[in-house]
Amino acid sequence: MSSAETYSVVFMDVLAPAVQKVIRSVFRAPFEIRFASNYDDAHQLELCRSADFLVPGWAQLTRGMLEAARQVRLVHKWGIGVDRIDIAAAQELGIPVAITAGSNAGPVAELAIALMLAVYRRLYYVNREMRAGKWPKSEMRETCFQLHGKTIGLVGFGNIGRKLARRLAGFEPAAILYFDQNRAAPDVERALGARYVDLAELLASSDIVSLHAPYNDSTRHLIDGAAIKRMKKGAILINTARGELVDEEALNEALQRGHLMGAGLDAFDPEPPDPSNPLLQLDQVVVTPHAGGGVFDNVAPVANHVLKNLESFVRGEALAAQDMIVRNDRSKQ
């Protein structure tokens, strides 16, 4: 790393001033940072042309944007999901792509629990009723439930799923089940009190189904009408992963007819959802704006994660295997 050389790092998302201030406090020379002011195509394209490093979060990186990013050395995702980045194009163009593996796992796990509690205790409905001058205490007693003693099924058992299992233990559930393409080691299962089952058994056995799988071609509408029919009557669905995992029309139908008790949704397809989306009209649905990792006291840790990876990259050092999605390096081609 030459002391005279500087690198332009572009954060592609529109971030609050307080968040920008924290990120600026973390980064240091030789990195000069710039933040997007909007998501307009022309502005985002101009950012791509001027950057040595691109840091998208929710912002999309298309093939055309990557083709315009002639001097970009590395794309570093803020978070873990890369479904809004054209990975095939990055591979073809020789642009490496990295993530901050595990960086948002704790906050997302906490939001999943918050959504479980909010649905079970009908917080959206009760909060609205009380602000209208009502006192629905007796109604709550006959329609609310506790996490204690419930069977909770986790679809996906990576960093987030495992953090969630550890946090759920304090609620003393009847069981924690999980399904993942890669089964965890026996010692991990024992330590987290989680039992591996196939997806069909998880859906049929769980009082709460919580989604933590990545989005790709094989997981689109993983929870479709057929999957929802397999779920227990009165179960609830939590989605803090990707909206594309759920067939929203099928979910709405199951909620309307009472097969499912409720849902807690932090992800939609598309995002943001159309205001006319029928799920937004249901009292038994609690929603948040895909903000599972969006907590202020996690900004500095994630920024440090990105910074350390960029420093390692410019020194020619290998990044941690779990952080690398595309290993190409166009500078060596």
C-alpha angles and dihedrals in degrees: 000000000000114000089219095051120091129194129212113227114191121197103205099198127086102248131189115256092247091054091048089051092055092048091049089052091055101046122077141176136336086034120081113192133209131183130215115247095199144355097247112138095236093050094046091048091051090052090053092052093053102044135099089187128024121205111191123177111167091349116108124239111202130187090257092053092049091048089054092049093085096160099039112125099182140004110218116192117218095226127359113281113098099178091111091055119081095236094178090056092048090053093049092047093047095242113147118223125206136181137201095247113207094000097120098031097105098048093044091050090051092051090050089057091045090054092048091053093042092053095043093048094039091231097166093053096040094047090053094046094050092049086055090057098261129129108211096177099129091043091055093055093060098040106037131083142191131236091230112104096012128127109237121197121202117201101202124025106203125118094309096045091049094047088050093050090053092050094045092057090078090062090059098230120193089242143342112219126184140189124197136154087241116048116222122243115271093248090054091050091050094046092051097037091235128143124207117231135159119265095256092055092045092054093046096046106039128096088194125031113196121189121220103151126121121251118249138130092285095051100045107125090357084158100052132149093284093050092048091052088057091056120098117266106259095023122136130224124219121192119185093147120067130329092225090069090073132062095224094195091055091046092051091049092051091050093047094053093043100246089124121040096214149314139234111209129188093160134055141178107257110019125249092029120234109263087235092061103129092221088068090059097057122098091210092060120084115195138193128180101255089281102137093127094034103109121130097225090058096056096085095047092051092045089051090050090054093044095051091050092050091049091050091047096053090047088056093246123143117254120228111284093238090057097053120089100158117024099189117123114201091192088070096048 
